[in-house]
Amino acid sequence: MMEVRELTKRYGDKTAVSGLSFVVRPGRVTGFLGPNGAGKSTTMRMMLGLDTPTSGSVLIDGRPYRRLAEPLRTVGSLLDAKGVHGGRTAYAHLAGLAASNRIPRRRVDEVLEMTGLDPATARRRTKGFSLGMGQRLGIAGALLGDPRVLILDEPVNGLDTEGIRWIRELMKSLAAEGRTVFLSSHLMSEMELTADHLIVIGRGRLLADTSVREFIASHSRAHTVVRAAEGDADRLRDVLEGELRARVSLDAGGGWLVEGPGAAAIGELARERGLALHELTPRFSSLEEVYTAMAHTSVEYTAEVTR
């Protein structure tokens, strides 16, 4: 388990993280969200002892990272896939990490196979690696010590579709084994498929600490897609607007997109008015839509869209 306690980090007169507190529990994938400049990278660096907090602390199984005797056996991390000496081979890079934490050499071969880096690739110098290959090597390094805790920053960056599916299933399987998995990503669609729980920050402060399902349900605008039998569409709209005071608009896939009354109320009214429905589907906002709306006021860097 990781505990973030009243974590604050200041750089001169700028506060990057302010009084941040949350717990990352084992057995689930916890997503870490926030717009650029929100303090995510600073928080993750403080988790790993790379930056010193102005105040507060981060405890991993009750201890700060710097007090772990063999940290790779407890925490596996990936913050920067390019943080590898370009003149070393992938194998040499992993072998050096293994030796520093008394990890058996055979584990290097195991993680290379797990991450899809074949023997020929492993003997190549990393300066020639593509972004996707560098990501796989970084993930291999994070898995090297068979750690109980994983901290990953943008782990799908540069991966192709197969690679993204692979890392998604890997994270889920590791969490299912009872490990603590903490990852950040700007890909909301992928986070919605991968994460069980969310920590959302903005301008260095906590905005949400909740399950993905609760986050979407609590902040989304509920709509219902309604499709009537041929010839009844206009009458259905009149009934919905007139009797239920619903806001009705055309749905991109056909039919009406109804905001206001729920599916049950719409179905009951259609039955009473003798209107045959071919579709009655509740639709909730996506994680991306909900997150974008919540984080809008916490965005530090914005660009004006010109038309």
N, C-alpha and C positions, 0 to 999 in steps of 0.2 A: 504494500500500500504506500502511496505517496501523499504526504500532507504538506500543503502550502499554507503557511501561517503568516498573515498580515505582511505579505511580501511587498516591499517598496524599493524602487531603484530610481535614483536621481542622477542626472548628468548636468552639473552646474545648476542652472535655474529651470531645467527641463525635467519633468517627472515622467519617466517611461512606464513605470508600474507603481500603482498606489493602493496600498492596503489590501492586496489581493489574497483571498483565502478560499481554498477548496480542497477536496479530497479526491484522489484518483484511486478507485477500488479495483481489486483483482477480479478476474472472471468476466470482464466485459471490455469492449473497445470504447475508449473515451475519446471523442473528437474535441479538438481545441480550435475554436474559431475566433476570428476577429479581423477587421480590415487592416490594410497596410498602416503601420504606425501605431497599432493598438497595444503593442508590448508583448506579442506572442514569442518572438525570437529571444527577446531579453529574458522573459520568464523561463524559457527552456534552457537558456545558457546558465541561469542561476540554479536551475535544478541540477545541472551537471557540474557545478562548481567553477564554471568558466568565467562568470561574473560574480562579484561579491555584492550581496544586497546592501542597500543603505540601511535597511532595518528589516526585521522579519526573518523567516527561515523556511527551508524546504527539507523535509525529512523523508528518507526512503527506508522503509522498515524500521523507523525510529531513529535513524542516523543520517547526518548530512553526507552527501556524496563523497566529500573529501576524506571522510573517516572510514570508507570502505577499503579493506586491505587489498582485495582483488576485485576492483569495481566491475570488470567485464563479466564476471560470474554472477553479478547481481543486476546490473543495468546494461542493456544494450542500447546504443543511440546512433542516430543518423541526423546530423544537423546540416552538413555540407558535403555532398557527394564528391566535390572537387578537392576536398581537403586530404589529398593523397599525393605522395611524392611521385611525380611523373616519371622519374627514372627507374622506379621499382616495378617489378612485375606484380600482378594481382596476388600471386601465390606468396611472394616474398613479403608483401604488405601484410597479409593475413598471418603469415608465420611469425612475423615480428610482434604483432599484437598478441598472438597466442603465447609466445615466450614470455612476454612482459607480465602475464597473469597466470603463468603456470598451467596453461591449457594444453592438453595433449595435441601433438602435431596432426594426428588423424582427424581431429575436428576440422582442420582447414579443408581437407578433402570433402568432408561431409557438408559443410556450408557452401562450398563451391558447387556441389551437385544440387543442393537444395535451391540455390538461386539461379541455376541454369547456365553457369559459367563452365564451359567444357575445359578439359586439360590444355588444349592448344591456346585458348583465350587466357587461361590462368598464367601461362608462361610469357604472355606479352606485356610490354611496358604500358603502364596505365595512361601515359600521355597520349596514346593513340585511341583511347576508348571513346566511344560515343557517349552521349548523355545517358542513354538507357543502360548501357553497360556499366557506366560509373555508378548509377543508382543500384544496380544489382550487387556490385562490389560493396557499396556502402551498407546495404542490407545484410550481406554476408558478414561483414564486420560486426554489425549489431547483434547478429545471432551467434557469433563465435563462442561466447562463453555460456551458451544455453541459459540465458538470464531469465530471472523471474519478472523483470520489469523491462519494457521497451519504450523508448522515447524517440519518436520519428517525426521529422519536419519535412513535409511535402514528399512522402515516400514514393508517390506515383509519378513524380515529375520526370518526364522523358521516357516513360515506359509506353510501349505499344498496347493495343487492346488486350492481347493475351497476357502481357505483363501486369496490366492493371487488374485483371481478373485474378491472376495468381497472387498478387500481394493482398488483395481483398480477402481471398479465402485463407491465406496464411495468417493474417491478423485475427480473423474469426476463430481459426483453429487454435491459435496460441492462447486467446482469451478463454476458449472453452476448456483448456487445460488448467485454468486457474491463474494464469499470468496476468500482470497488469500491463495493458496496452494503451499508450497515450500518443495520439498522432494529430498533427495539424495538416490542413489542406485547404486550398482555395477552390477545389472542385466540389461544389455542393452536392451535385448528383451522386458522386462517388461516396461522399461522406454519409449521405442518406442511406446508401446501401450497406455501408460498412459499420458505422458507429452504433452503439447502443445508448450511449450517454453523451451529453454535450456540456462543455464549458465554453461560454461565450464571453469575450471581453471587448471593451472599447475604451480607447484613451487610457489604458492601463487599469481600468476598473471592471469588476465583475458585472456582467449584464444578465447572465443566466447560468444555472447549474441544474440540469434536468435531463430526463430521458428524451431521446429524439422524438418519440411519439407524443409526449406531453408538450414538448416545445412547439411542434407543428400544430397540435390541437388547440393550444392556448392562444396562439398568436395568428392563426390563419383565418381567412374569411371563407366561411362555408358557402358553397354553391351546389346547385343540383342541375344536372343536365337532364332535360325533359324532351322527349321526342313523341309527338302525337301521330295518330294515324293520318294518312293522306286526306287533306281537306279539312282537318280539325286544328291545324297549327295556329291560324289566326284567332280562332275562337278560344283556344287554350290560353293564348297570351292575354286576351281581353279578360278572361276569367281570373287569371293569376294576378294581373295588375288591379283589376277592379275589386275583387273580393278578398284577396290576401295581401293587397298592397305590396306586392313583390316588385323587385327591380328585375326586368327581363331584357335580355339582349341576345343576339344571335351567337350561337356557339360555333367555333371554327370548324368543328366536325359535323355540323348540322344540328338542327333542333334548337331549343332555347336554353340559355344559361340563366338560371334563376337564383337571385340572391335575396335572402330574407327567410321565407318559410322553409321548413325542412322537408325531406322527401316524403315522410309520412303524411304531413298535412297536404302536400300537393297531390299525392295519390288518392287520399280520401275525397278531396274536392273534385278531382277528375272523375271518380266513380259516381259521385252524387250528380254530376252534370252530364253523365253519359258519354264521357270522352275516353276513347281507347288510347292507352299509352303504349308505345313500342319501346320506350326507354325511360328509366327513372334512376339516375345514378348520382349519388352524393360525390362531390369532388372537393378535396381540400387543397390548400396551397402546398406547393413543394417546399422543401427545406430552403432552397435557394430564394424563393419569393419571401418566405417568412424572415429568413436571416437578413436579406437585403433591406427589408422594411425596418427591422429592429436596429440594424447597424448604421442606418443612414445618418443619424445624428452624431455618430461616433467616428465617422470617416474623417481622417486627417488630411488625406490627399485626394482631391477630386479633379476631374477634367471636364471642361465645358464641351458639350456636344454641339458641333456646328452643322447646319443643314444648308 
